[in-house]
Amino acid sequence: MKKTLQTAIIAAFVVLITASFSFAEYVASEAGNFPYFQLGCVIMGGLIITSLKHKYEKIYLSEAISSFALYTVLIALFTSPVIDAIKTLMS
């Protein structure tokens, strides 16, 4: 029961973070320039982390949540609006 509950918590966290990533990128990017590839990477990463948590009981809940949050931040750094902001800061 504990394993299923923790997997459900991870899945809910992945869905919420993915939705917030999608909304932030939709607001930050121009029309027709949505980063679909990065969104796909975030979704696949969430599925992998959720399945690893379900398969291996020794992974703590906080480790899985923090690793997905850091992964999402890393993916967000390589989107077009963030790259444009860094270029603007450098010049």
Backbone hydrogen bonds, N-H to C=O, Kabsch-Sander energy under -0.5 kcal/mol:
donor,donor_aa,acceptor,acceptor_aa,energy
5,L,1,M,-2.3
6,Q,2,K,-2.4
7,T,3,K,-2.0
8,A,4,T,-2.1
9,I,5,L,-2.1
10,I,6,Q,-2.3
11,A,7,T,-2.4
12,A,8,A,-2.3
13,F,9,I,-2.3
14,V,10,I,-2.6
15,V,11,A,-2.2
16,L,12,A,-2.4
17,I,13,F,-2.6
18,T,14,V,-2.4
19,A,15,V,-2.2
20,S,16,L,-2.2
21,F,17,I,-2.4
22,S,18,T,-2.4
23,F,19,A,-2.4
24,A,20,S,-2.4
25,E,21,F,-2.3
26,Y,22,S,-2.1
27,V,23,F,-2.2
28,A,24,A,-2.2
29,S,25,E,-1.9
33,N,30,E,-1.7
36,Y,34,F,-1.8
39,L,35,P,-1.9
40,G,36,Y,-2.4
41,C,37,F,-2.1
42,V,38,Q,-2.3
43,I,39,L,-2.3
44,M,40,G,-2.6
45,G,41,C,-2.5
46,G,42,V,-2.2
47,L,43,I,-2.2
48,I,44,M,-2.4
49,I,45,G,-2.6
50,T,46,G,-2.3
51,S,47,L,-2.3
52,L,48,I,-2.4
53,K,49,I,-2.2
54,H,50,T,-2.0
55,K,51,S,-2.2
56,Y,52,L,-2.8
57,E,55,K,-0.6
59,I,56,Y,-1.0
60,Y,58,K,-0.5
64,A,60,Y,-1.9
65,I,61,L,-2.3
66,S,62,S,-2.5
67,S,63,E,-2.3
68,F,64,A,-1.9
69,A,65,I,-2.2
70,L,66,S,-2.4
71,Y,67,S,-2.1
72,T,68,F,-2.3
73,V,69,A,-2.0
74,L,70,L,-2.3
75,I,71,Y,-2.3
76,A,72,T,-2.4
77,L,73,V,-1.6
78,F,74,L,-0.6
78,F,75,I,-1.1
79,T,76,A,-1.3
83,I,79,T,-2.2
84,D,80,S,-2.5
85,A,81,P,-1.9
86,I,82,V,-2.2
87,K,83,I,-2.4
88,T,84,D,-2.1
89,L,85,A,-2.0
90,M,86,I,-2.2
91,S,87,K,-1.7
